[in-house]
């Protein structure tokens, strides 16, 4: 069976979804919202790359890309 990831926008939606899932006896897990920084710091390689990028930006070595140019 597939996994479905649902992102309720507020507490009311979350409670309603939980009631529906409980009614159908569908197991589910509540997880706190994730922070991208947690992922970036999750491995030593990611951590090193993140800190290197922050240092490069601090030293003016970062690259600025305009949003309109991002997908060109």
C-alpha positions in Angstrom: 0.0 0.0 0.0 1.2 3.6 -0.7 2.0 6.2 1.9 0.1 9.5 1.7 1.6 12.6 3.2 -0.9 15.2 4.2 0.0 18.8 5.3 -3.0 20.3 7.1 -2.9 24.1 7.2 -4.3 24.5 10.6 -5.3 22.7 13.8 -9.0 22.4 12.7 -8.0 20.5 9.5 -5.6 18.3 11.5 -8.3 17.3 14.0 -10.9 16.6 11.2 -8.4 14.4 9.4 -7.6 12.5 12.5 -11.3 11.9 13.2 -11.7 10.6 9.6 -8.7 8.3 9.8 -9.7 7.0 13.2 -13.2 6.3 11.8 -11.7 4.2 9.0 -9.2 2.6 11.4 -6.3 3.9 9.3 -3.0 4.1 11.2 -1.2 7.4 11.2 1.6 9.2 12.9 1.8 12.8 14.0 5.2 14.4 13.4 6.3 17.9 14.2 7.0 20.1 11.2 10.5 19.6 10.0 13.1 22.3 9.6 15.4 22.2 6.5 18.3 23.0 8.9 17.7 19.7 10.7 18.3 17.9 7.4 21.3 19.9 6.5 22.9 19.1 9.8 21.8 15.4 9.8 25.1 14.1 8.4 28.7 15.2 8.9 29.1 15.8 5.1 26.0 18.0 5.0 27.1 19.9 8.0 30.6 20.6 6.5 29.1 21.8 3.3 26.6 24.0 5.1 29.2 25.6 7.2 31.5 26.1 4.2 28.7 27.8 2.3 27.9 30.1 5.2 31.6 31.0 5.5 31.8 31.6 1.7 28.8 33.9 1.9 30.2 35.7 4.9 33.4 36.4 2.9 31.4 37.7 -0.1 32.0 34.6 -2.2 28.4 33.7 -2.5 26.5 33.7 -5.8 23.3 35.7 -6.2 20.7 34.4 -8.6 17.6 36.4 -9.3 14.4 34.4 -9.0 13.4 35.1 -12.6 16.7 33.6 -13.7 16.5 30.5 -11.6 15.0 28.2 -14.2 16.7 29.6 -17.3 
